[in-house]
Amino acid sequence: MIKTLIKEECKLLLSRNYIGHLAYVYQGKPFVVPITYFYSDERIICYSGEGHKLNALRLHTSVAFEVSEIESITNWKSVVAHGEFIELERSSAKAMLHEFSLGVKDVILRKELRDLDFISEFSAKIDSEETPTVFIITIEEFTGKLRHN
């Protein structure tokens, strides 16, 4: 049976995961990339190094964000959140990156029973010399489905 998830079920699915797929458009073509995230207060917190993805997001701020939990072909849940990319600056970026790192560490502890000490244990971008760009996706709407026998 396939069922539509209500908004609270969509939020729960987003809150108990930390890897999703970010969809955006660049030069008229759709792109989908995996990204580490933290869901909090109706927003998705992410960060990235400079490059293709950020160039695209700065030009076209409408995005989709997808998270799935798949056990089998007949047992899965999926949520798509549509929203707007907002790049953060200075102190708000630093505060949001702190919230992101604490949040992802907590999700990993609950989901995988692993306690991590540093953000670099789940993210390669922080180890680089480059300062990451922190951004949020403000969610305008959720859609979700599940299939369960």
SVG drawing of the C-alpha trace seen along z (x, -y; Angstrom):
<svg xmlns="http://www.w3.org/2000/svg" viewBox="-2 -38 46 45">
<polyline fill="none" stroke="black" stroke-width="0.4" points="0.0,0.0 1.3,-3.5 0.3,-6.3 0.8,-10.0 2.8,-11.3 1.3,-14.2 3.5,-17.2 4.5,-15.9 5.7,-12.6 7.7,-14.5 9.4,-16.5 10.2,-13.4 11.8,-11.7 13.9,-14.8 14.9,-15.1 16.2,-11.5 18.5,-11.6 21.5,-13.6 22.2,-12.8 19.8,-14.0 19.8,-15.0 19.7,-18.6 18.1,-19.4 18.8,-22.6 18.9,-24.0 22.1,-25.4 22.3,-26.6 18.9,-25.1 19.8,-21.6 18.6,-19.9 21.3,-18.6 20.9,-16.4 23.7,-16.0 24.0,-14.2 24.7,-16.5 25.0,-16.3 22.4,-18.4 20.7,-19.1 16.9,-19.7 15.8,-22.2 12.9,-24.6 11.4,-24.2 14.7,-24.7 17.5,-22.6 21.1,-23.7 23.9,-22.8 27.3,-24.1 29.5,-23.7 32.8,-24.8 32.9,-27.3 32.1,-25.8 29.4,-24.7 26.6,-24.1 27.0,-27.4 27.2,-29.3 24.0,-27.6 22.2,-28.2 23.1,-31.9 21.6,-32.3 18.4,-30.3 17.4,-30.0 14.4,-27.6 15.5,-24.1 14.1,-20.7 15.6,-18.5 14.9,-14.8 15.4,-12.2 14.6,-8.5 14.6,-5.6 14.6,-2.4 14.5,1.1 13.2,2.9 11.2,2.3 8.0,2.7 9.0,0.9 10.2,-2.7 9.6,-6.3 10.5,-9.4 10.1,-13.2 10.7,-16.1 10.9,-19.6 10.6,-22.5 12.1,-25.8 14.5,-28.7 18.3,-28.8 19.6,-31.5 23.3,-32.1 24.4,-33.1 27.1,-35.6 29.6,-36.0 28.3,-35.5 25.0,-33.9 26.9,-31.5 29.3,-30.6 26.3,-30.0 24.5,-27.9 27.6,-25.8 27.8,-25.2 24.1,-24.1 24.7,-22.0 27.7,-20.1 26.0,-19.5 22.8,-18.4 24.4,-16.0 26.5,-14.5 23.3,-13.9 21.5,-12.3 24.5,-10.0 24.5,-9.0 20.8,-8.2 20.8,-6.5 24.1,-4.7 25.0,-4.6 28.4,-6.3 29.7,-9.2 31.8,-11.6 34.1,-14.2 34.7,-16.4 32.8,-17.6 35.7,-16.4 34.7,-12.8 31.6,-13.2 32.6,-15.9 35.6,-16.4 34.9,-20.0 35.8,-21.3 39.4,-19.9 40.1,-22.0 41.9,-25.4 38.8,-27.0 36.1,-28.5 32.8,-26.7 29.8,-28.7 26.9,-28.0 23.3,-28.1 19.8,-27.2 16.9,-26.0 13.7,-27.6 11.0,-25.0 7.8,-26.2 6.1,-22.8 6.6,-19.1 5.5,-16.1 6.0,-12.6 5.1,-9.0 5.5,-5.6 5.1,-2.1 4.6,0.7 3.1,4.1"/>
</svg>
